[in-house]
Amino acid sequence: MKLFAFITKRILYIFPTLLGLVILTFFLARVVPADPVAVIAGENATREQIEELRHRYGFDRPLYIQLVFYLKQLATGDLGESLYTGRDVITDILWRTPATIELTLAAMCIAIIVGIPLGVISALKRNSWLDHLLRIFTISGLSIAGFWLGIMLQLFFSMYLDIAPLGGRIGVDEPTYITGLYLLDSLLTWNWPAFFSALHHLFLPAITLAFPALATITRFTRSGVLDVIHRDFILYERSMGLPGFLIIAKYLLRNAVMSTVTQIGLLFGSLLAGAVVIETVYDWPGLGLYAVSAILTFDYKPVLGVTLWAGAVYTIVNLLIDIVQGIIDPRIREFA
């Protein structure tokens, strides 16, 4: 019962959060000192043509009226039309979402699968040369800019070694559309050329996007293990003669990764934001590249749509993280 109340309370937090995000992004997008209508109309448009377009799209109304109209659109599930392409924003978002999801999930899997073991090893080998090396690695992951790392990896693996593509998502015919995730769709249809081509193109972008998240997970796992490793229940399990691997897997990690689990939820949101840069560097046809194109053309409705999508995904992921934490540690449900 307490778990149900805990989950309900967390779900109710989503709606005011998304509403605040939409309002803030709306005003930030509209106070930019640029006229999207003038960009659409072109250099040769007359003043009358520009004013006609401004009236057609409602730009001649007060901002609060435009906001109310936009919120009414959102209530019906309508994200509006792109001023630049004329297509429905929700159609563009749904078409590009699988590419961003696939890239983000691949990066997150790399960060978790590699980061947690590295954090445990670093803690168990505390103050050794390996620990110092891993700490330098984590500092580098938090310090290096994603776009610079992406360009360097392109230069080394694509230009120098010629073993990875410079960009794009696939080099052969796309697999039959089922989920939009090329790796999954190619596996479901037994399309091995498409699978290996998609994996080949995914490798560098996923590594680039995962690097800062991997460093963060390693640091938090190391800190959590060091906090738990000398507690009484761990010493008791050791005195019982249990194998070290069993102690780590069954007793140590469950209590040590609470902060890491929280960070994974936060990192998922940061990876979605970081995908904007990485997708631009690797010409990855996802929402990040879509948002950059919309920003460059002052097309504010796609920007609002992508922001709302990212905010919704971020809050839902954090809701799932809260639920997992509440299941792992019942004390969280008591004080939430």
Secondary structure as UniProt FT lines:
FT   HELIX           2..30
FT   HELIX           36..41
FT   TURN            43..44
FT   HELIX           47..56
FT   TURN            57..60
FT   HELIX           63..75
FT   TURN            76..77
FT   TURN            83..85
FT   HELIX           89..124
FT   TURN            125..127
FT   HELIX           129..143
FT   HELIX           146..153
FT   HELIX           154..160
FT   HELIX           182..188
FT   TURN            189..190
FT   HELIX           192..228
FT   TURN            229..230
FT   HELIX           232..239
FT   TURN            240..241
FT   HELIX           244..246
FT   HELIX           247..252
FT   HELIX           253..256
FT   HELIX           258..281
FT   TURN            282..283
FT   HELIX           287..296
FT   TURN            297..298
FT   HELIX           300..328
FT   HELIX           331..335
//
